[in-house]
Amino acid sequence: MIVSATFALLMLGPAEPAPSVEPAPPTASPEPSPEPIVVPAPEQVQDAAESGAGPVPPPEQVRDQSQLQPGQQPPAPPNPRARPSEGVYAVGSSGVAPLPAPPPPVSPEAITRGRWSGFGWLSVRLLVSGPIAGHPPARPTVISLGGGAEGGWRIRQWIGLGAAFTRQPHEVYREDVPDAPAVVDYRGYMSVWDVAFVRLFAPVRGRVDPFLDVGGGLAFFDPARNRPTLVGGSVRAAVGFEAWVGRNLTLGLSGIYRANFVDDTVGHGWQAAIDFGVHW
């Protein structure tokens, strides 16, 4: 039996190898169709934002999503730290209204400049006066403390018109009274009404406003003795400055030369004044 089987195998020859079977290529699974993009209406987005039921996308993002093709990815949201023109929204706008574009720059020369000193002024004055030269009664005979006031209108920044009034002791007359224990002093007063003066201001800006002025008016001398009031004329020239201590308040210092013409005499005197002024 064994010999017969071996003989049969020799007659048949070597066995042919079985053909190899290649594995079939994997079948590609069908791609899922893209889900449709649902773009809410702007009114729906606004209502959801106000009620707190949804996020608050900017209007540009809603518009861009409505223009996307199937399968296209939406663009990245704007950078919240970018400049206002690139996606930052105004405070209180609920993230819907973007900030407007900045206005174009304006040249400094085109900016209207208002007045910095006001048109009118009114000031009260405390002054010290004394004699220089001349003859009484026009010349003062004592150094005295007086007061006054002035007002004016500033036509331009560098020029103004004003008027002033001052009054101070002008002489002292001493008389021995028989029944009095001491000598009695009688004081005579000089009142000056500067009808008009022209004041020129230095064309500078700042808290200190220098000026000089010239003017004149009437002088009224009330003698210390029992005599009638004498009326004459007076001219003045002053130089000084005003320091602005507030939006409408100034403190000023000035030196004044004054010449009086009373009862056919001419007298020259000086005055040093401090002013507190109100401007409007």
C-alpha positions as CSV (number, residue, x, y, z in Angstrom):
1,M,0.0,0.0,0.0
2,I,2.8,2.4,0.9
3,V,4.6,1.5,-2.4
4,S,1.5,2.0,-4.4
5,A,0.9,5.5,-2.9
6,T,4.5,6.6,-3.5
7,F,4.3,5.4,-7.1
8,A,1.1,7.4,-7.7
9,L,2.8,10.6,-6.3
10,L,5.7,10.2,-8.6
11,M,3.5,9.8,-11.6
12,L,1.5,12.9,-10.7
13,G,4.6,15.1,-10.3
14,P,5.0,17.9,-7.8
15,A,1.9,19.6,-6.7
16,E,1.4,23.2,-8.0
17,P,1.1,25.8,-5.3
18,A,-2.3,27.2,-4.7
19,P,-2.8,30.7,-6.3
20,S,-2.5,33.5,-3.8
21,V,-5.6,35.6,-3.2
22,E,-4.9,39.4,-2.8
23,P,-7.1,41.1,-0.3
24,A,-9.7,43.4,-1.8
25,P,-9.0,47.1,-1.3
26,P,-11.1,48.6,1.5
27,T,-14.2,50.2,0.3
28,A,-14.3,54.0,1.1
29,S,-17.1,54.9,3.3
30,P,-19.3,57.6,1.8
31,E,-18.5,61.1,3.2
32,P,-21.2,62.5,5.4
33,S,-23.0,65.4,3.8
34,P,-22.2,68.8,5.6
35,E,-24.7,70.0,8.0
36,P,-26.5,73.1,6.8
37,I,-25.5,76.3,8.5
38,V,-28.4,77.9,10.3
39,V,-27.9,81.7,10.4
40,P,-30.3,83.4,12.8
41,A,-31.8,86.7,11.8
42,P,-30.3,89.8,13.4
43,E,-33.4,90.5,15.4
44,Q,-33.2,86.9,16.8
45,V,-29.6,87.5,17.8
46,Q,-30.4,90.8,19.4
47,D,-33.3,89.3,21.4
48,A,-31.2,86.4,22.5
49,A,-28.4,88.8,23.6
50,E,-30.8,91.0,25.6
51,S,-32.5,88.1,27.3
52,G,-29.1,86.3,28.1
53,A,-30.2,83.1,26.3
54,G,-27.3,83.2,23.8
55,P,-23.9,84.6,22.9
56,V,-23.6,88.1,21.4
57,P,-21.8,87.7,18.0
58,P,-21.0,90.9,16.3
59,P,-23.0,91.8,13.2
60,E,-20.0,91.1,10.9
61,Q,-19.8,87.5,12.1
62,V,-23.5,87.0,11.4
63,R,-23.1,88.5,7.9
64,D,-20.1,86.4,7.2
65,Q,-21.8,83.2,8.2
66,S,-24.7,83.9,6.0
67,Q,-22.3,84.1,3.0
68,L,-20.5,80.8,3.7
69,Q,-20.6,78.0,1.1
70,P,-21.5,74.4,2.3
71,G,-18.4,72.9,4.0
72,Q,-16.6,76.3,4.3
73,Q,-15.3,77.2,7.8
74,P,-16.3,80.6,9.2
75,P,-13.5,83.1,9.7
76,A,-12.0,83.7,13.1
77,P,-13.7,86.2,15.3
78,P,-12.2,89.6,15.7
79,N,-9.5,90.2,18.3
80,P,-11.1,91.9,21.3
81,R,-7.8,93.6,22.1
82,A,-7.4,95.1,18.7
83,R,-7.8,98.8,17.9
84,P,-11.3,100.2,17.8
85,S,-11.4,100.1,14.0
86,E,-10.7,96.3,14.1
87,G,-13.4,95.0,16.3
88,V,-13.7,96.7,19.7
89,Y,-17.3,97.9,20.4
90,A,-18.6,100.9,22.3
91,V,-19.4,100.5,26.0
92,G,-23.1,100.1,26.5
93,S,-23.8,99.0,22.9
94,S,-24.3,95.3,23.9
95,G,-21.6,94.3,21.5
96,V,-23.7,95.1,18.4
97,A,-22.8,98.6,17.4
98,P,-19.1,99.2,16.5
99,L,-17.2,102.3,17.5
100,P,-17.3,105.0,14.7
101,A,-14.1,105.9,12.9
102,P,-12.1,108.6,14.5
103,P,-12.5,112.1,13.1
104,P,-9.7,113.5,11.0
105,P,-7.0,115.6,12.8
106,V,-7.6,119.3,13.1
107,S,-4.9,121.8,12.6
108,P,-4.1,123.9,15.8
109,E,-4.3,127.1,13.8
110,A,-8.0,126.2,12.9
111,I,-9.1,126.0,16.5
112,T,-11.1,129.1,17.6
113,R,-9.5,130.8,20.6
114,G,-11.8,132.5,23.0
115,R,-11.0,135.5,25.2
116,W,-8.9,134.7,28.2
117,S,-9.3,138.0,30.1
118,G,-12.9,139.1,29.8
119,F,-14.3,142.3,28.4
120,G,-14.9,144.5,31.4
121,W,-13.3,144.9,34.8
122,L,-14.1,146.5,38.1
123,S,-11.6,146.9,40.9
124,V,-11.2,148.5,44.4
125,R,-7.9,150.1,45.3
126,L,-5.9,150.8,48.4
127,L,-3.1,153.4,47.9
128,V,-0.4,155.3,49.6
129,S,0.4,158.8,48.2
130,G,3.0,161.5,48.8
131,P,4.5,164.7,47.5
132,I,7.2,165.1,44.8
133,A,7.4,168.8,43.9
134,G,5.3,171.9,43.2
135,H,3.4,174.3,45.4
136,P,0.4,173.9,47.7
137,P,-2.5,173.5,47.5
138,A,-1.9,171.5,44.4
139,R,1.1,169.7,45.9
140,P,0.3,167.3,48.7
141,T,2.0,168.0,52.0
142,V,1.7,164.6,53.8
143,I,2.2,161.0,53.1
144,S,-1.2,159.4,53.5
145,L,-3.3,156.3,53.0
146,G,-6.3,156.5,50.7
147,G,-8.6,154.4,48.6
148,G,-10.6,154.3,45.4
149,A,-12.1,152.3,42.6
150,E,-11.8,152.0,38.9
151,G,-13.6,150.2,36.0
152,G,-13.1,149.8,32.3
153,W,-13.7,147.9,29.1
154,R,-11.1,145.9,27.3
155,I,-11.6,146.7,23.6
156,R,-8.9,144.3,22.5
157,Q,-6.4,142.0,24.2
158,W,-3.8,144.8,24.3
159,I,-5.9,148.0,24.8
160,G,-8.7,149.2,27.1
161,L,-10.5,152.3,28.2
162,G,-11.4,153.1,31.9
163,A,-12.3,155.6,34.5
164,A,-11.3,155.8,38.2
165,F,-11.9,157.7,41.4
166,T,-9.5,158.2,44.4
167,R,-9.6,160.1,47.6
168,Q,-6.8,160.5,50.2
169,P,-5.7,163.1,52.8
170,H,-3.8,165.9,51.1
171,E,-2.7,168.2,53.9
172,V,-2.9,168.6,57.7
173,Y,-3.6,171.9,59.5
174,R,-2.8,172.1,63.2
175,E,-4.5,174.7,65.4
176,D,-4.2,175.5,69.1
177,V,-7.6,175.5,70.7
178,P,-7.6,177.5,74.0
179,D,-9.9,175.1,75.8
180,A,-8.3,172.0,74.4
181,P,-5.5,170.1,76.2
182,A,-3.6,169.5,73.0
183,V,-3.2,170.7,69.4
184,V,-6.1,169.8,67.1
185,D,-5.2,168.5,63.6
186,Y,-7.5,169.2,60.7
187,R,-7.1,167.2,57.5
188,G,-7.8,168.3,54.0
189,Y,-8.7,165.8,51.3
190,M,-8.0,165.5,47.6
191,S,-10.6,163.7,45.5
192,V,-9.7,163.0,41.9
193,W,-12.1,161.8,39.2
194,D,-10.2,160.4,36.3
195,V,-12.8,160.8,33.6
196,A,-11.0,158.6,31.2
197,F,-7.7,156.8,30.7
198,V,-6.2,154.6,28.0
199,R,-4.5,151.4,29.2
200,L,-2.1,149.5,27.1
201,F,-1.6,145.8,28.0
202,A,1.5,143.9,27.0
203,P,0.7,141.4,24.2
204,V,1.6,138.3,26.3
205,R,-0.3,135.3,27.6
206,G,0.0,134.0,31.1
207,R,-1.0,134.8,34.7
208,V,0.8,138.1,34.8
209,D,-0.6,140.9,32.7
210,P,1.7,144.0,32.6
211,F,0.2,147.4,31.5
212,L,0.7,151.2,31.4
213,D,-1.9,153.9,31.1
214,V,-2.3,157.7,30.7
215,G,-5.4,159.8,31.5
216,G,-6.8,162.7,33.3
217,G,-9.9,164.3,34.8
218,L,-11.0,166.7,37.6
219,A,-9.5,167.3,41.1
220,F,-11.5,168.5,44.1
221,F,-9.6,169.8,47.1
222,D,-11.3,170.1,50.4
223,P,-9.0,172.3,52.6
224,A,-8.4,171.6,56.2
225,R,-9.2,175.2,57.1
226,N,-12.7,176.5,56.9
227,R,-12.5,177.3,53.2
228,P,-14.7,176.4,50.1
229,T,-13.8,173.4,48.0
230,L,-11.4,174.1,45.2
231,V,-11.9,172.5,41.8
232,G,-9.0,171.9,39.3
233,G,-7.6,169.4,36.9
234,S,-5.4,166.3,37.2
235,V,-3.4,164.1,34.8
236,R,-1.9,160.7,35.5
237,A,0.5,158.2,34.2
238,A,0.7,154.7,35.6
239,V,2.6,151.4,35.1
240,G,1.9,148.1,36.8
241,F,0.7,144.5,36.4
242,E,-2.2,142.3,37.2
243,A,-1.7,138.7,38.4
244,W,-4.6,136.3,37.7
245,V,-5.5,134.4,40.9
246,G,-8.7,132.9,39.4
247,R,-10.7,132.7,36.2
248,N,-12.2,136.1,36.8
249,L,-10.1,137.5,39.7
250,T,-6.9,139.5,39.7
251,L,-4.5,141.2,42.2
252,G,-2.6,144.2,40.8
253,L,0.2,146.5,41.8
254,S,0.8,149.8,40.2
255,G,2.8,153.0,40.5
256,I,1.1,156.3,39.6
257,Y,2.5,159.7,38.8
258,R,0.0,162.5,39.2
259,A,0.0,166.2,38.5
260,N,-2.7,168.4,40.0
261,F,-3.7,171.9,38.9
262,V,-5.6,173.7,41.7
263,D,-6.0,177.5,42.4
264,D,-3.3,178.6,39.9
265,T,-0.7,176.2,41.4
266,V,0.8,173.0,40.1
267,G,1.7,170.1,42.3
268,H,3.3,166.7,41.6
269,G,2.8,163.6,43.6
270,W,3.2,159.8,43.6
271,Q,0.9,157.0,44.4
272,A,1.5,153.3,45.1
273,A,-1.6,151.2,44.7
274,I,-2.8,147.6,45.2
275,D,-5.9,146.5,43.4
276,F,-8.4,143.6,43.7
277,G,-10.2,143.2,40.4
278,V,-13.2,141.3,39.0
279,H,-13.4,140.5,35.3
280,W,-16.2,139.3,33.1
